[in-house]
Amino acid sequence: MKTVIVTGSGGLVGAETVRHFAPRAEKVIGIDNDMRAYFFGEEASTSWAVKAHESDIPNYEHVHLDIRDSEAVDALLAAHNTEISLIVHTAAQPSHDWAAREPFTDFQVNANGTLNLLEATRQHAIEAPFIFTSTNKVYGDTPNRLPLIENETRWELDPSHEWAEHGIPENMSIDHSTHSIFGASKVAADVLCQEYGRYFGMNTGVFRGGCLTGPGHSGAKLHGFLAYLMRCTATETPYTVFGYKGKQVRDNIHADDLVRAFEAFALDPKPGEAYNIGGSRHSNCSMLEAIDLCQDIAGKELQWTYQEENRVGDHMWWISDIRKFQSHYPSFSLEHDIRGILSAIHREGIQRW
């Protein structure tokens, strides 16, 4: 590969992408203006990750650019044009709670920013694979209509349901549901990416992630629940669980597994495809189960309280069916499970916290 462009290069997935492709490319250009600090406060800043790239990766070039600036985005891609081998777009406003505070900012970053990148790619690097990190929130709260059974520590899908064994596939409807403002802006970006693949024939791929996680996550109260939960446990910071009796289930995919999936797509793109991607049945937990694991790994008791009202549009149960992606890329498999992920978050995070 010649040049790989990564937006959100200081974030969890962006930083993992930079580290993964740096040995495989002549140059990696990272785009990040640390809006995460604006969204969630200085404790969530990604500047530490960008500094690490600049000091540790000789072929990394950083660009402090706002993806809402269409002229700046176009100029950057025009400057590198045919040298661009891959674009991985991970920059986003990632919290549905925060999005309700500033809907315009959320939409401009998530939807307009994605459109700016897609159009610049079409004009200057149309052959380059374009990978977009979408979200399972594009399905809104439709998963909450599934027949769930309450167990001691988690909600679980009725074993007789067709999706019980493998999780939720891509044919779940995204209509007639409450998405949150964040979910709506990501739907717009998700569909734009698919359309640029189908209408313009671009090599776009959409990855609808469950909970994306790993030790590189600058977890904050409003985003990055596993990293923030472990941080609260290790530093004895109070934590609040919102609704569903703490039995809501998420699948959690390590950023390393996700980026390996990106590479598989980049090497053999399927234009306009959308994939559910997450920890699947391999790596998942409920909130109560995550608390127990964090306490066990950190050797400390979490100070947590319960609030009956759940967050708007929040899922009671989400496990991704990743078989569509695996059918397209049979060599791909998940390598990280939930305990391993939390252990790595604690081991590497404790130094920063």
C-alpha positions as CSV (number, residue, x, y, z in Angstrom):
1,M,0.0,0.0,0.0
2,K,1.1,3.6,-0.7
3,T,-0.9,6.0,1.5
4,V,-3.6,5.0,4.0
5,I,-5.8,7.8,5.4
6,V,-7.4,7.3,8.8
7,T,-9.9,9.8,10.2
8,G,-10.2,9.9,14.0
9,S,-6.7,8.6,14.2
10,G,-6.4,9.3,17.9
11,G,-9.5,7.4,18.8
12,L,-9.9,3.7,19.8
13,V,-10.4,2.3,16.3
14,G,-8.6,5.0,14.5
15,A,-5.4,4.5,16.6
16,E,-5.6,0.7,16.2
17,T,-6.0,1.2,12.4
18,V,-2.9,3.5,12.3
19,R,-0.8,0.9,14.2
20,H,-2.0,-2.0,12.1
21,F,-1.4,-0.4,8.7
22,A,1.8,1.5,9.4
23,P,4.0,-1.5,8.7
24,R,1.9,-2.3,5.6
25,A,2.0,1.2,4.0
26,E,4.5,3.7,2.8
27,K,2.6,6.4,4.7
28,V,-0.3,6.7,7.1
29,I,-2.0,10.1,7.3
30,G,-4.0,10.6,10.4
31,I,-6.8,13.1,10.6
32,D,-7.9,14.1,14.2
33,N,-8.7,17.5,15.8
34,D,-9.4,16.0,19.3
35,M,-13.1,16.8,19.3
36,R,-13.5,14.0,21.8
37,A,-12.2,16.4,24.4
38,Y,-15.0,18.8,23.4
39,F,-17.6,16.1,23.5
40,F,-16.6,14.5,26.8
41,G,-14.0,16.7,28.6
42,E,-10.3,16.6,28.9
43,E,-10.2,13.2,30.5
44,A,-11.5,11.8,27.2
45,S,-8.9,13.6,25.0
46,T,-7.2,11.6,22.4
47,S,-4.1,13.8,22.2
48,W,-2.0,11.2,24.1
49,A,-2.6,8.7,21.3
50,V,-1.7,11.1,18.5
51,K,1.5,12.0,20.4
52,A,2.3,8.3,20.6
53,H,1.8,7.9,16.8
54,E,4.1,10.9,16.1
55,S,6.9,9.6,18.4
56,D,6.7,5.9,17.6
57,I,5.6,5.6,14.0
58,P,8.1,7.1,11.5
59,N,5.8,7.0,8.5
60,Y,2.9,8.6,10.4
61,E,1.8,12.1,9.3
62,H,-0.7,14.0,11.4
63,V,-3.2,16.5,10.0
64,H,-5.3,18.6,12.4
65,L,-8.4,18.9,10.3
66,D,-12.1,19.1,10.9
67,I,-14.0,16.7,8.6
68,R,-16.9,19.2,8.5
69,D,-14.6,21.5,6.4
70,S,-15.4,20.3,2.9
71,E,-12.7,22.4,1.3
72,A,-10.0,21.2,3.6
73,V,-11.0,17.6,3.1
74,D,-11.0,18.0,-0.6
75,A,-7.6,19.7,-0.7
76,L,-6.0,16.9,1.4
77,L,-7.3,14.1,-0.8
78,A,-6.5,16.1,-4.0
79,A,-2.9,16.5,-2.7
80,H,-2.4,12.7,-2.5
81,N,-5.0,11.5,-5.1
82,T,-3.7,8.3,-6.9
83,E,-1.3,7.6,-4.0
84,I,-4.2,6.8,-1.7
85,S,-4.6,3.0,-1.3
86,L,-7.2,3.0,1.5
87,I,-9.4,5.3,3.5
88,V,-10.7,4.2,6.9
89,H,-13.3,6.6,8.4
90,T,-13.6,6.3,12.1
91,A,-14.1,9.9,13.2
92,A,-17.5,10.6,14.7
93,Q,-19.6,12.0,17.5
94,P,-20.2,8.7,19.2
95,S,-22.8,9.3,22.0
96,H,-26.5,9.3,21.7
97,D,-26.8,11.1,25.0
98,W,-24.5,13.9,23.8
99,A,-26.1,14.2,20.4
100,A,-29.4,15.4,22.0
101,R,-27.5,18.3,23.5
102,E,-26.2,19.6,20.1
103,P,-28.1,17.9,17.2
104,F,-26.6,20.2,14.6
105,T,-23.0,19.4,15.7
106,D,-23.8,15.7,15.8
107,F,-25.3,15.6,12.3
108,Q,-22.6,17.9,10.8
109,V,-19.8,15.6,12.1
110,N,-21.4,12.2,11.5
111,A,-23.4,12.8,8.3
112,N,-22.0,15.9,6.6
113,G,-18.4,14.9,7.5
114,T,-18.9,11.5,6.0
115,L,-20.4,13.1,2.8
116,N,-17.4,15.4,2.5
117,L,-15.0,12.4,2.7
118,L,-17.0,10.3,0.3
119,E,-17.3,13.0,-2.3
120,A,-13.6,13.9,-2.0
121,T,-12.7,10.2,-2.5
122,R,-15.0,10.0,-5.5
123,Q,-13.2,13.0,-7.1
124,H,-9.6,12.1,-6.3
125,A,-9.3,8.4,-5.3
126,I,-12.3,6.6,-6.6
127,E,-10.6,3.2,-6.7
128,A,-9.5,3.3,-3.1
129,P,-11.5,1.1,-0.6
130,F,-13.5,3.4,1.7
131,I,-14.3,1.8,5.1
132,F,-16.9,3.4,7.3
133,T,-17.4,2.5,11.0
134,S,-21.2,2.6,11.4
135,T,-23.1,1.4,14.5
136,N,-25.8,-1.1,15.5
137,K,-27.8,2.1,16.6
138,V,-28.9,2.3,12.9
139,Y,-31.5,-0.3,13.9
140,G,-32.9,2.0,16.6
141,D,-34.7,0.3,19.4
142,T,-36.1,-2.5,17.2
143,P,-34.0,-5.1,19.0
144,N,-36.1,-4.4,22.1
145,R,-39.1,-6.0,20.4
146,L,-37.4,-9.4,20.4
147,P,-38.8,-12.0,22.7
148,L,-36.4,-11.7,25.7
149,I,-36.3,-13.9,28.8
150,E,-35.0,-12.6,32.1
151,N,-32.2,-14.7,33.6
152,E,-30.4,-14.1,36.9
153,T,-27.7,-11.8,35.4
154,R,-28.9,-11.0,31.9
155,W,-31.7,-10.7,29.4
156,E,-31.4,-13.4,26.8
157,L,-33.2,-14.1,23.5
158,D,-35.8,-16.8,23.6
159,P,-33.9,-20.0,22.6
160,S,-36.7,-20.9,20.1
161,H,-36.1,-17.6,18.1
162,E,-34.3,-18.0,14.8
163,W,-31.6,-15.5,15.9
164,A,-30.9,-17.0,19.3
165,E,-27.9,-19.0,18.3
166,H,-25.9,-16.5,16.2
167,G,-27.4,-13.0,17.0
168,I,-29.0,-10.2,15.0
169,P,-28.4,-10.2,11.2
170,E,-28.4,-7.3,8.7
171,N,-31.9,-7.9,7.6
172,M,-33.4,-6.5,10.7
173,S,-35.4,-3.4,9.7
174,I,-34.0,0.1,10.5
175,D,-37.5,1.7,10.1
176,H,-40.3,2.5,12.6
177,S,-38.0,2.7,15.7
178,T,-36.5,5.3,18.0
179,H,-32.9,5.7,17.0
180,S,-31.8,8.7,19.1
181,I,-30.4,11.7,17.3
182,F,-27.0,10.0,17.1
183,G,-28.5,6.9,15.6
184,A,-30.3,9.1,12.9
185,S,-27.0,10.8,11.9
186,K,-25.3,7.5,11.7
187,V,-28.1,6.1,9.5
188,A,-27.6,9.0,7.1
189,A,-23.9,8.3,6.9
190,D,-24.4,4.5,6.7
191,V,-26.8,4.9,3.7
192,L,-24.6,7.4,2.0
193,C,-21.7,5.0,2.1
194,Q,-23.9,2.2,0.7
195,E,-25.2,4.5,-2.0
196,Y,-21.7,5.7,-3.1
197,G,-20.8,2.1,-3.5
198,R,-23.9,1.1,-5.5
199,Y,-24.6,4.4,-7.4
200,F,-21.0,5.4,-8.2
201,G,-19.4,2.0,-8.0
202,M,-17.0,3.0,-5.3
203,N,-15.4,0.4,-3.0
204,T,-17.3,1.4,0.1
205,G,-17.8,-0.9,3.1
206,V,-20.0,-0.3,6.1
207,F,-19.2,-1.9,9.4
208,R,-22.1,-1.8,11.9
209,G,-20.3,-2.3,15.2
210,G,-21.6,-3.4,18.5
211,C,-19.5,-2.1,21.4
212,L,-16.1,-1.3,20.1
213,T,-13.5,-1.6,22.8
214,G,-9.9,-2.2,23.9
215,P,-7.1,-0.8,26.0
216,G,-6.7,2.2,23.6
217,H,-10.2,3.5,24.5
218,S,-10.3,6.9,26.2
219,G,-13.5,5.8,28.0
220,A,-15.9,8.5,29.3
221,K,-19.1,8.6,31.1
222,L,-21.2,9.0,27.9
223,H,-19.2,6.7,25.7
224,G,-17.0,3.6,25.9
225,F,-18.7,1.7,28.6
226,L,-16.2,-1.1,29.2
227,A,-13.2,1.2,29.4
228,Y,-15.0,3.6,31.6
229,L,-16.4,0.9,33.8
230,M,-13.0,-0.6,34.4
231,R,-11.6,2.9,35.0
232,C,-14.2,3.6,37.6
233,T,-13.6,0.2,39.3
234,A,-9.8,0.7,39.4
235,T,-10.0,4.3,40.6
236,E,-12.9,3.8,43.0
237,T,-15.0,6.3,41.0
238,P,-18.8,6.1,41.5
239,Y,-20.7,4.6,38.5
240,T,-24.4,4.7,37.5
241,V,-26.2,1.8,35.7
242,F,-29.2,3.0,33.7
243,G,-32.3,0.8,33.5
244,Y,-33.1,-2.8,32.5
245,K,-32.1,-4.0,36.0
246,G,-28.5,-3.9,34.8
247,K,-29.1,-7.0,32.7
248,Q,-28.8,-5.4,29.3
249,V,-26.5,-7.4,27.1
250,R,-23.8,-6.1,24.6
251,D,-21.4,-7.9,22.4
252,N,-17.9,-6.4,22.6
253,I,-15.3,-6.5,19.9
254,H,-11.7,-5.6,20.4
255,A,-10.4,-2.9,18.1
256,D,-7.7,-5.3,16.9
257,D,-10.3,-7.8,15.7
258,L,-12.3,-5.0,14.0
259,V,-9.2,-3.7,12.2
260,R,-8.3,-7.1,10.9
261,A,-11.8,-7.2,9.4
262,F,-11.1,-3.9,7.8
263,E,-7.9,-5.3,6.2
264,A,-9.8,-8.3,4.8
265,F,-12.3,-6.0,3.2
266,A,-9.6,-3.6,1.9
267,L,-7.8,-6.5,0.1
268,D,-11.0,-7.7,-1.5
269,P,-13.7,-5.0,-1.4
270,K,-17.4,-5.7,-1.9
271,P,-18.8,-2.3,-3.0
272,G,-21.7,-1.0,-1.0
273,E,-21.9,-3.9,1.5
274,A,-23.0,-3.4,5.1
275,Y,-21.9,-5.8,7.8
276,N,-23.0,-6.4,11.4
277,I,-19.7,-6.7,13.3
278,G,-19.2,-7.3,17.0
279,G,-18.1,-9.8,19.6
280,S,-21.0,-12.1,18.6
281,R,-21.5,-15.1,20.9
282,H,-17.7,-15.2,21.3
283,S,-17.5,-12.0,23.4
284,N,-20.5,-10.6,25.1
285,C,-21.7,-9.7,28.6
286,S,-24.5,-8.0,30.6
287,M,-23.8,-4.9,32.7
288,L,-24.0,-7.0,35.9
289,E,-21.6,-9.5,34.4
290,A,-19.2,-6.8,33.3
291,I,-19.2,-5.3,36.8
292,D,-18.3,-8.7,38.3
293,L,-15.5,-9.2,35.8
294,C,-14.1,-5.7,36.5
295,Q,-14.2,-6.2,40.2
296,D,-12.4,-9.6,39.9
297,I,-9.7,-8.3,37.6
298,A,-9.1,-5.0,39.4
299,G,-9.4,-6.6,42.9
300,K,-11.6,-3.7,44.0
301,E,-15.3,-3.3,44.5
302,L,-17.1,-0.9,42.2
303,Q,-19.2,1.8,43.9
304,W,-22.3,1.8,41.7
305,T,-25.9,2.9,41.9
306,Y,-28.9,2.0,39.8
307,Q,-31.2,4.5,38.0
308,E,-34.5,2.9,36.9
309,E,-34.9,5.0,33.7
310,N,-33.0,3.6,30.7
311,R,-31.3,5.8,28.1
312,V,-33.5,6.7,25.1
313,G,-33.2,4.2,22.3
314,D,-30.9,1.9,24.4
315,H,-30.8,-1.8,23.6
316,M,-31.8,-4.4,26.1
317,W,-30.0,-7.1,24.1
318,W,-27.6,-6.9,21.3
319,I,-25.4,-9.7,19.9
320,S,-24.2,-9.3,16.3
321,D,-24.5,-12.1,13.8
322,I,-21.2,-11.8,11.9
323,R,-21.8,-14.8,9.6
324,K,-22.4,-12.6,6.5
325,F,-18.9,-11.0,6.9
326,Q,-17.4,-14.4,7.6
327,S,-19.1,-15.9,4.5
328,H,-17.4,-13.2,2.4
329,Y,-14.1,-13.5,4.2
330,P,-13.8,-17.1,5.5
331,S,-10.4,-16.7,7.0
332,F,-11.6,-14.1,9.5
333,S,-12.3,-15.1,13.1
334,L,-12.5,-13.3,16.5
335,E,-9.4,-13.6,18.7
336,H,-10.3,-11.6,21.8
337,D,-12.9,-12.6,24.4
338,I,-14.5,-10.4,27.1
339,R,-12.2,-11.3,30.0
340,G,-9.1,-10.9,27.9
341,I,-10.4,-7.5,26.7
342,L,-11.1,-6.3,30.2
343,S,-7.8,-7.6,31.5
344,A,-6.0,-5.6,28.8
345,I,-7.9,-2.5,29.5
346,H,-7.0,-2.7,33.2
347,R,-3.3,-3.6,32.5
348,E,-2.7,-0.8,30.1
349,G,-5.1,1.7,31.4
350,I,-4.0,1.8,35.0
351,Q,-0.8,3.6,33.9
352,R,-2.8,6.5,32.5
353,W,-5.5,6.6,35.2
